[in-house]
Amino acid sequence: MNRTGSFIEGPILSPLLRFTLPVLLALFLQAMYGAVDFYRACKSEGIKPIIGCEVYVAPGSRFDKEAVGSGDDRYYHLVLLAENDRGYHNLMKIVSKGFTEGYYYKPRVVRQIWDENGDLVENKNPVVLRRTVSKETSELLKDYMLGVVEEGTGKSAAVEGYDLGGKTGTAEKLPRSANNYLLSFIGYAPQENPQVMVYVIVDEPNVAKQEVCAYAIQLAADIMREVFPYLGIEKAAADAVLEAGN
């Protein structure tokens, strides 16, 4: 299967369950949005999932704005398969770097146009439109998210000893007259080189005032408080020195 967006369990897996499939491969195209959904859906049916991603490999550096090479040498496709959990995380890093440090190109249907005599009329070379997301923009967003936890609405998500960024979310569901809410919090650490991200969603909490985002924030904080030390996430420099002195 080749997927570019989120994995939809029903329409994709249901027809395949008629067959005895010990293994199923999902090949995502330049994005990994549906990998977790695919993994969970396969595991629930007793199928071994294999996660892969088809990427475009540039002949030069991903930081090069101008196209390098010509024709088939300009770029090529590469299929990457995750052998284990480490491989899956490496795939995520590769795809993320492509989005945050790569460039958008104007879509093309053909590379070249030839006339009826077999003569080359026109080359359709790729045209750079814009950066996907600049590194500067990414760093600015991280600074904002750090501020949310240090002095904003996400203060209660702080985990002692860690530089942690995050963002709260409160969405009122339709119809508004029902007063039902979906709460969320996303957090990551460490600030300078994020290694772990936690995303918590609480759908219609069973409380009188559903719009209070503290429920999602507290859940996320409890998870991060246990996960960060378990995964060996580096603490902030000042706290690390203090612990070493003790």
NORNORKA-V314147 format. One record per residue. N is the residue number from 1. RES is the residue in one letter. SS is DSSP state (A for helix, B for strand, O for the rest). Layout:
n = {N	N}
res = {RES	RES}
ss = {SS	SS}
//
This chain:
n = {1	2	3	4	5	6	7	8	9	10	11	12	13	14	15	16	17	18	19	20	21	22	23	24	25	26	27	28	29	30	31	32	33	34	35	36	37	38	39	40	41	42	43	44	45	46	47	48	49	50	51	52	53	54	55	56	57	58	59	60	61	62	63	64	65	66	67	68	69	70	71	72	73	74	75	76	77	78	79	80	81	82	83	84	85	86	87	88	89	90	91	92	93	94	95	96	97	98	99	100	101	102	103	104	105	106	107	108	109	110	111	112	113	114	115	116	117	118	119	120	121	122	123	124	125	126	127	128	129	130	131	132	133	134	135	136	137	138	139	140	141	142	143	144	145	146	147	148	149	150	151	152	153	154	155	156	157	158	159	160	161	162	163	164	165	166	167	168	169	170	171	172	173	174	175	176	177	178	179	180	181	182	183	184	185	186	187	188	189	190	191	192	193	194	195	196	197	198	199	200	201	202	203	204	205	206	207	208	209	210	211	212	213	214	215	216	217	218	219	220	221	222	223	224	225	226	227	228	229	230	231	232	233	234	235	236	237	238	239	240	241	242	243	244	245	246}
res = {M	N	R	T	G	S	F	I	E	G	P	I	L	S	P	L	L	R	F	T	L	P	V	L	L	A	L	F	L	Q	A	M	Y	G	A	V	D	F	Y	R	A	C	K	S	E	G	I	K	P	I	I	G	C	E	V	Y	V	A	P	G	S	R	F	D	K	E	A	V	G	S	G	D	D	R	Y	Y	H	L	V	L	L	A	E	N	D	R	G	Y	H	N	L	M	K	I	V	S	K	G	F	T	E	G	Y	Y	Y	K	P	R	V	V	R	Q	I	W	D	E	N	G	D	L	V	E	N	K	N	P	V	V	L	R	R	T	V	S	K	E	T	S	E	L	L	K	D	Y	M	L	G	V	V	E	E	G	T	G	K	S	A	A	V	E	G	Y	D	L	G	G	K	T	G	T	A	E	K	L	P	R	S	A	N	N	Y	L	L	S	F	I	G	Y	A	P	Q	E	N	P	Q	V	M	V	Y	V	I	V	D	E	P	N	V	A	K	Q	E	V	C	A	Y	A	I	Q	L	A	A	D	I	M	R	E	V	F	P	Y	L	G	I	E	K	A	A	A	D	A	V	L	E	A	G	N}
ss = {O	B	B	O	O	O	O	O	A	A	A	A	A	A	A	A	O	O	O	O	O	O	B	B	B	B	B	B	B	O	O	O	O	O	A	A	A	A	A	A	A	A	A	A	O	O	O	B	B	B	B	B	B	B	B	B	B	B	O	O	O	O	O	O	O	O	O	O	O	O	A	A	A	O	B	B	B	B	B	B	B	O	O	O	A	A	A	A	A	A	A	A	A	A	A	A	A	A	A	A	A	O	B	B	B	O	O	O	O	O	O	B	B	B	O	O	O	O	O	B	B	B	B	O	O	O	O	B	B	B	B	O	O	O	A	A	A	A	A	A	A	A	A	A	A	A	A	A	A	A	A	O	O	O	A	A	A	O	O	O	O	O	O	O	B	B	B	B	B	B	B	B	O	O	O	A	A	A	O	O	B	B	B	B	B	B	B	B	B	O	O	O	O	O	O	B	B	B	B	B	B	B	B	O	O	O	O	O	O	O	O	O	O	A	A	A	A	A	A	A	A	A	A	A	A	A	A	A	A	A	O	O	O	O	O	O	A	A	A	A	A	A	A	A	A	O}
//
